[in-house]
Amino acid sequence: MDLHLKGKKALVTGASAGLGAAVAMELAREGVTLIINSRSEERLSETAQKIEKVTSSKPKIVVADVATIDGLEKIARSITNSRGKSDIDILFSNTGGPPTGQFLNFSDEVWDESADLLLKSAYKLTRLVLNGMIERRWGRLIYLTSISVLQPVDDLILSNTYRAAVTAFCKTVSNNYAQFGITANCVCPGYTATERLTNLSKKRAEVAGTTPEEIMKDFASKAAVKRVGKPEELAALVAFLASDRAAFITGSSIAVDGGSNRALI
Ligand SMILES: NC(=O)c1ccc[n+]([C@@H]2O[C@H](COP(=O)([O-])OP(=O)(O)OC[C@H]3O[C@@H](n4cnc5c(N)ncnc54)[C@H](OP(=O)(O)O)[C@@H]3O)[C@@H](O)[C@H]2O)c1
């Protein structure tokens, strides 16, 4: 589908695997010029090569941890032009997930690390790209959250807490900057087949005394469509939200969950 995104430039973080890699591939297929990020140079280079093979266009890679000041400064240097503004049109803000567990499992240190990973990375990345978007009167801010913002997941208290905060941040930014042609939305995956889900199934199997395969079946059974999602199904939504066709969608949190959320809206 041609979403008329050719000529746009995107920063996709957490892009060496899973949902971020799928989003990078989908945007590249739409002709978007990409800067992709993750912490592992090897995995990120592999993803860049896969994208180049499919689209003949090689993304620029920035190896950096978005949960750290050094990592964010490195990203800032790679996207800032000579006038001190970024020329990024589309931000897909994404990282790996925090550890699973309940409140008493986590020290203050782990709470702080998870805030850096999920919440601070989102607003600090936004700070890097927003002024350039305002100047060009066009921008797309897209934040990866989770279905946990619709209904908290019992063993994911860190995710439940900080993704709700990202949702509130996104909603406020969407209201404040709509006048500049900038939209801000959250995408909320349900259980989707990535490395993260494999790890989650192993952790839950240990706790429940069952097998990861049984846990995977349970994930699938929660969705109305009775399967887990494919990363490219979330990526298709992100590409649409990045396009002009989605100009009237802002401040929304949209689930891609196969119908696992049973609420009305
Ligand atoms: N899959 C699901 O079912 C599901 C459902 C709801 C929400 N989510 C959330 O969606 C997000 C993405 O999920 P996923 O399944 O794609 O996870 P994943 O398979 O673990 O991939 C995470 C990606 O983020 C990168 N990354 C991790 N920490 C980073 C950091 N500090 N700075 C930069 N890059 C970082 C990883 O690469 P490097 O290791 O190279 O850094 C990898 O490319 C996670 O936050 C997850 O909790 C996932």
The ligand as a Gaussian input file, in Angstrom:
#p B3LYP/6-31G(d) Opt

LIG

0 1
 N        5.522000      -9.011000      22.355000
 C        4.459000      -8.806000      23.096000
 O        3.591000      -9.681000      23.226000
 C        4.252000      -7.474000      23.780000
 C        2.980000      -7.172000      24.300000
 C        2.797000      -5.956000      24.944000
 C        3.858000      -5.077000      25.065000
 N        5.081000      -5.419000      24.565000
 C        6.169000      -4.464000      24.741000
 O        6.592000      -4.012000      23.478000
 C        7.990000      -3.688000      23.517000
 C        8.682000      -4.417000      22.388000
 O        8.387000      -5.767000      22.556000
 P        9.079000      -6.928000      21.733000
 O        8.220000      -8.104000      21.966000
 O        9.412000      -6.477000      20.379000
 O       10.430000      -7.084000      22.603000
 P       11.787000      -7.809000      22.214000
 O       11.562000      -8.921000      21.287000
 O       12.444000      -8.094000      23.535000
 O       12.617000      -6.657000      21.457000
 C       13.012000      -5.515000      22.146000
 C       13.880000      -4.646000      21.244000
 O       14.281000      -3.483000      21.985000
 C       15.710000      -3.392000      22.007000
 N       16.051000      -2.787000      23.286000
 C       15.830000      -3.312000      24.521000
 N       16.234000      -2.438000      25.454000
 C       16.715000      -1.344000      24.794000
 C       17.286000      -0.121000      25.225000
 N       17.450000       0.155000      26.520000
 N       17.679000       0.779000      24.281000
 C       17.525000       0.509000      22.975000
 N       16.996000      -0.646000      22.511000
 C       16.600000      -1.556000      23.425000
 C       16.201000      -4.824000      21.783000
 O       17.451000      -4.883000      21.140000
 P       18.883000      -4.891000      21.869000
 O       18.877000      -6.056000      22.793000
 O       19.820000      -5.002000      20.715000
 O       18.999000      -3.585000      22.574000
 C       15.151000      -5.312000      20.778000
 O       15.468000      -4.833000      19.499000
 C        8.486000      -4.122000      24.902000
 O        8.554000      -2.996000      25.748000
 C        7.412000      -5.080000      25.379000
 O        7.312000      -5.134000      26.770000
 C        5.296000      -6.570000      23.912000

